[in-house]
């Protein structure tokens, strides 16, 4: 009996149910794919399925990618940075905070160093441009599954240079925070503990703690008090 597709996935692949792995072989790697262009999305899904990956779902919006990734908990979420309903940066940050086992690999037409750096800062473990071959995408998936950070070679030097430059700028120390992380920082400035923050923002306590740690890491500080002081300096705190 065929398992019904998720309501958020619109592509029915002929091998949607993963085959039983033979003895001594690894099971197919589960993926969730996101792209605003349906034709490209369908072609990519079919190509990866043909190479032995298990494409659990495809989606064209940030909301759909997030919902399917949280539902299916794939090994990798492969997504465009710019989807039909906006930037995927918050989506990447949410997955990094709430589903740490899901690795995010960006496949995008956007090759700007600032965009690549922002995606990596949000939690992506790889960034490829769409001029890459399907072989390169397959190799990148394998590398990030082994814990590597993967960038299209042409992007690496410019991205690292951009990250170093942005790290030294003091005009906006909060610029790398996602919208959710800014909300967490605002709650810290209100003096909220973890439980109160989780209640106000409608999240689990473990998720709140993860967001707080991400905020501290991105700001380069070691305590909540230091983060609050930086928020005051940056003008985040309303008088």
Number of C-alpha atoms within 10 A of each C-alpha: 3 6 7 9 15 14 9 16 17 14 19 16 17 9 14 19 14 16 11 10 10 8 7 6 8 9 15 16 18 19 26 27 27 31 26 19 13 15 10 11 20 18 11 18 25 20 14 17 22 13 13 15 20 25 27 26 28 29 28 23 23 25 17 19 27 20 15 23 27 16 10 15 20 24 20 22 28 26 28 28 25 21 20 16 12 13 14 24 22 20 25 31 26 22 22 21 23 18 16 15 13 21 25 30 29 30 24 21 13 17 18 13 18 16 17 28 23 20 24 24 20 25 22 25 22 23 30 25 20 16 11 12 10 14 11 13 20 14 13 21 23 13 14 18 15 9 10 13 15 19 20 19 11 11 17 16 13 17 21 15 13 18 18 12 10 17 15 9 9 9 10 14 18 20 12 20 22 22 13 17 25 19 15 24 27 19 20 19 20 12 14 15 13 18 14 14 24 19 12 11 13 11 13 15 16 14 17 24 18 17 24 23 18 21 25 20 14 19 19 13 14 12 13 17 14 14 23 21 12 20 21 15 13 14 11 15 16 7 5
